[in-house]
Every structure is written in structure tokens, then in C-alpha cells.
Amino acid sequence: MTRATLRRGLGLVFFFMAMPAVAATVPPVPTGLESLSSATTPEAVAEAFLGIPYRKDGAVDETGRYTLFADRSKRFSSPGLNCSGLTLEASRFLLKKNTTLAEAVRDRLGDSGPGAPDGEDWDFGWDLILNISEGLERVFLMPGGLWLHPDTASGISGRDPRGWDIHKDATWKELPGRLKPGYLYLISLSAAGHRKGYGLQHYHVGFLHVAASGEAWFHQTTSKGKVSNRRDLKSASGRDSFKRAFANTGKNRKTMLVLEIPLPE
């Protein structure tokens, strides 16, 4: 990746205008999410996903059935999602793009799998957010007022760039002001040494949208939290809670990539 791939301000507008359109699709509504049928705003769509129980490896397939990422033959009659399943399913409705499970888990650079130096699925979160947004206008928000376009930058991977240091004061002086309504933000959190047998790992994902009233709601789910939840990253209390939840361990600093995607009209 070279410095020339980082752009300021409106430097990406003309590229965006040339992007091919992706046909809008209406995903099937799963059991327990019936309110999505009448949701007419991004806020209503995102709020429909609050309180869904956590399920290890839990996902929804493109036909609206609850299943598992690793075993798509499994079927569940009740809702249950992990962080990746929540992010994927919410994105389907927010972006009006019914990404299949096979598309969502594609190893983009062929650098994962058994025997991979950093672990079998070390960059799963990185792959996931880029696979979900494939074919759409998108940029990584980078510190210092910069943008990075993942489709034109050379040499990017799950290793570089890693985005924002969660525990730097500079992050929270800048990032909240760059989050705005009309966009979906897909988040991948990474850390080195987070899990035994792994080097760097993109270990957690979530999604963020800015409400018309100004809150920047970060949505996620974890086994510890038991159900999907949200924090307002434009509020001091929300940021403090977020930093506590993703505290550094030892010398390993947690970072997050923020991928910005315009919401469809």
C-alpha cells in the first residue's frame, strides 16, 4: 500500500460515480424478525435486530433460515446469531443486497485455511465486511481525515491497514465527527495474540449507523452479552463502555477497521 492510495475530501467522488449499480433485492424475513416487513427507515431496520439471542456460529442463510456458518445443513426454528451472522443479516436489509453465505465467507486473498501462518480463519472478519459490500461504493475511513478505497489500493490485506486504535484519544476526537446519516459502517476489530495459535486475528465484527437524531449506534452480539445490543459511540458513556468491552490485553492493542457504504435510496 502506498501513500498515493490515501485520499482526502472529495477525491473519490468521480470514482464513485463510475461504480456499476448493484440490483436491489429484498431478503426473506426470518422467524422472529417480522417487524422488518414494515420497517421503512434504517433506524427501524437496525432496531429490529436488538435482543436476538446469541448462538455460537449462528447465521441466517439467503433463504431466511437459521443455520450455522460451518454447517449449513443445520436448521433452527428459533432465532440465534453470532456477531458475523448479525452483521450479515442486518446488512442484507440495510443494503438491500441478499448476500449468500457462500459469498459472505469467501477467502478473498486465499490466505486463510488449515496451516495458515496466522491461524485458519485469522482474517474472517476482514473478508466478511468486504464480501458483504462487494460491488457497492465503499471506502475505509482512515485516521487523519483520510480515506482508502479497497478496490483500487494495492497491497491491502487483513494485516494492513488495521484502521483505528480503540484506546487512542485521537481516535475519539476525530472518528465520531466523520460518522454521518445515510451510510452503513461495517466494523472489523482485530488484535494480535488474541487467541492461542493465532497471530493477528480479525476476531469480531459489528455494524454502525447514525440515527436521524444523531446517535451513532454500534450494533453487535457476543457470548458474554447473550443477546444483540448497541452502544452510542457519539456519547461519552457509549465510548467508555465500548473501550471497556474491548480493553487491551498485555502489549496487544485492539484496532478497528471502519468501512463506509452509502445506504440505498
C-alpha positions in Angstrom: 0.0 0.0 0.0 1.4 3.4 -0.9 0.6 6.8 0.4 -0.9 7.6 -3.0 -3.8 5.3 -2.3 -5.0 7.5 0.6 -7.3 10.3 -0.4 -8.7 13.4 1.3 -12.1 15.1 1.0 -13.9 14.6 -2.3 -11.0 12.9 -4.1 -13.1 9.7 -4.5 -16.3 11.2 -5.9 -15.6 10.6 -9.5 -14.7 7.0 -8.9 -17.9 6.5 -7.0 -19.9 7.9 -9.9 -18.4 5.3 -12.2 -19.3 2.3 -10.0 -21.7 -0.1 -11.6 -25.1 -0.4 -9.9 -26.0 -3.5 -7.9 -29.6 -4.5 -8.3 -31.6 -4.1 -5.1 -33.0 -7.3 -3.6 -35.5 -8.0 -0.8 -34.2 -10.7 1.5 -36.7 -13.2 3.0 -37.8 -12.2 6.5 -36.7 -14.8 9.1 -38.8 -16.0 12.0 -38.7 -13.6 14.9 -37.9 -10.6 12.7 -41.3 -10.0 11.3 -41.1 -6.3 12.1 -38.7 -6.0 9.2 -41.6 -6.3 6.8 -42.9 -2.9 7.8 -39.6 -1.2 8.6 -39.2 1.9 6.3 -36.1 3.6 7.8 -32.6 2.4 8.6 -33.3 3.0 12.3 -36.3 0.7 12.2 -34.3 -2.0 10.3 -31.4 -1.8 12.8 -33.7 -1.8 15.8 -35.4 -5.0 14.6 -32.2 -6.8 15.4 -31.9 -5.8 19.0 -32.3 -8.6 21.6 -31.7 -11.6 19.3 -30.2 -14.4 21.3 -26.5 -15.2 20.7 -25.8 -18.5 19.0 -22.3 -19.8 18.5 -21.6 -19.7 14.8 -25.2 -18.7 14.2 -26.3 -17.3 10.9 -29.2 -16.8 8.5 -28.9 -18.2 5.0 -30.1 -16.4 1.9 -33.5 -18.2 2.1 -34.2 -16.8 5.6 -33.4 -20.0 7.6 -31.4 -20.0 10.8 -28.3 -22.2 10.4 -24.6 -22.2 11.1 -21.7 -20.8 9.1 -19.7 -24.0 9.4 -22.6 -26.5 8.9 -25.3 -25.1 6.6 -27.3 -28.3 6.8 -28.2 -27.4 10.4 -31.7 -25.8 10.8 -33.1 -24.0 13.9 -36.7 -22.9 14.4 -35.8 -20.1 16.8 -33.5 -17.0 16.2 -29.8 -17.1 17.1 -26.9 -15.2 15.6 -23.2 -14.7 16.3 -21.5 -11.4 15.6 -20.9 -12.3 11.9 -24.4 -13.6 11.5 -25.9 -10.5 12.9 -23.8 -8.2 10.7 -24.5 -10.2 7.6 -28.3 -10.4 8.1 -28.7 -6.7 9.1 -26.6 -5.7 6.1 -28.8 -7.6 3.8 -31.8 -5.5 4.7 -29.9 -2.2 5.1 -28.1 -2.5 1.8 -31.0 -4.4 0.0 -28.5 -7.0 -1.1 -29.1 -10.6 -0.3 -25.5 -11.8 0.0 -25.4 -15.6 0.2 -23.5 -17.4 2.9 -21.0 -18.8 0.4 -20.4 -15.2 -0.9 -20.1 -13.9 2.7 -17.4 -16.4 3.8 -15.2 -16.3 0.7 -11.5 -16.2 1.4 -10.7 -13.1 -0.7 -6.9 -13.4 -0.8 -6.5 -17.2 -0.4 -4.5 -16.6 2.8 -6.7 -18.4 5.3 -7.5 -22.1 5.9 -5.7 -25.0 7.5 -2.0 -24.3 8.0 -2.3 -20.5 7.5 0.6 -18.9 9.5 -1.8 -16.6 11.4 -4.5 -19.2 12.0 -7.2 -20.9 10.0 -9.7 -18.1 9.9 -7.5 -15.2 11.1 -8.9 -12.6 8.7 -12.5 -13.9 8.7 -13.9 -10.5 9.8 -11.9 -8.6 7.2 -13.2 -11.0 4.5 -16.7 -10.7 5.7 -17.2 -7.0 5.7 -15.6 -6.7 2.2 -17.7 -9.6 0.9 -20.9 -8.1 2.2 -20.1 -4.8 0.4 -18.8 -6.4 -2.8 -19.9 -4.3 -5.8 -21.0 -1.3 -3.8 -19.4 2.1 -3.3 -17.2 1.8 -0.2 -14.2 3.3 1.5 -12.2 2.6 4.6 -12.3 5.7 6.9 -8.7 6.2 8.0 -7.2 8.4 10.7 -6.1 11.9 9.8 -9.0 12.8 7.6 -8.1 10.1 5.0 -10.0 7.6 3.0 -8.7 4.3 1.5 -10.5 2.7 -1.4 -10.3 -1.1 -1.0 -10.9 -1.8 -4.7 -8.2 0.4 -6.1 -5.5 0.4 -3.4 -2.6 -2.0 -3.9 -1.3 -4.4 -1.3 -4.1 -4.2 1.2 -5.0 -7.2 3.3 -6.2 -8.1 6.8 -2.7 -7.2 8.0 -2.6 -3.6 6.6 -4.3 -1.3 7.2 -5.8 -2.1 10.6 -7.6 1.3 11.0 -8.2 3.0 14.3 -6.6 2.4 17.7 -9.6 1.9 20.0 -7.7 3.3 23.0 -6.1 6.4 21.5 -7.7 9.7 22.5 -7.1 10.9 18.9 -9.5 8.3 17.6 -12.4 9.6 19.6 -11.6 13.2 18.8 -11.8 12.5 15.1 -13.9 9.5 14.3 -17.4 10.4 15.8 -17.4 13.6 13.7 -16.9 11.6 10.5 -19.8 9.3 11.0 -23.0 10.6 9.4 -26.5 9.6 8.5 -27.2 7.9 5.1 -24.4 5.4 5.5 -23.8 1.9 6.8 -20.5 1.4 8.6 -19.2 -2.2 8.8 -16.7 -2.7 11.6 -13.9 -5.4 11.9 -12.0 -5.5 15.2 -8.5 -7.0 15.2 -5.8 -7.8 17.7 -2.5 -9.7 17.8 -2.3 -12.6 20.2 -6.0 -12.6 20.9 -6.3 -16.4 20.7 -3.9 -19.2 21.1 -2.5 -20.4 17.9 -3.2 -17.2 16.1 -1.0 -14.2 15.2 -3.1 -11.3 14.1 -6.9 -12.0 14.2 -9.9 -10.1 12.9 -11.9 -11.6 15.7 -15.1 -9.5 16.0 -17.5 -7.6 13.7 -20.4 -5.3 14.1 -22.3 -2.7 12.2 -23.0 1.0 12.8 -25.4 3.6 11.6 -26.1 7.2 12.6 -29.7 7.9 13.5 -31.6 10.9 12.3 -31.4 12.2 16.0 -27.6 12.0 15.9 -26.7 8.8 17.8 -24.0 6.6 16.2 -25.3 3.2 17.2 -22.8 0.3 17.1 -24.6 -3.0 17.0 -23.0 -6.3 18.0 -23.6 -9.5 19.8 -21.3 -11.6 22.0 -21.5 -14.8 24.0 -20.9 -12.8 27.1 -23.7 -10.3 26.3 -26.1 -13.2 25.4 -28.3 -11.0 23.1 -27.6 -8.4 20.4 -27.1 -4.9 21.7 -26.0 -1.4 20.8 -23.9 1.5 22.1 -23.9 5.1 21.0 -20.3 5.9 20.0 -21.0 9.6 19.9 -21.7 9.7 23.6 -19.0 9.6 26.3 -20.7 6.8 28.1 -21.1 4.8 25.0 -17.4 5.2 24.1 -16.3 4.4 27.6 -18.4 1.2 27.6 -17.0 0.3 24.1 -13.4 0.7 25.3 -14.0 -1.3 28.4 -15.6 -4.1 26.3 -12.6 -4.2 24.0 -9.8 -3.5 26.5 -6.2 -4.1 25.5 -4.5 -7.2 26.9 -0.8 -7.1 27.5 1.0 -5.4 24.6 -1.7 -6.2 22.1 -3.6 -3.1 21.1 -7.1 -3.6 19.7 -7.9 -1.8 16.5 -10.9 -1.4 14.3 -11.4 -1.0 10.5 -14.4 1.2 9.6 -15.9 0.5 6.1 -18.3 3.2 4.9 -21.0 2.3 2.4 -23.8 4.6 1.2 -27.3 3.3 2.0 -29.5 2.8 -1.0 -32.3 5.3 -1.6 
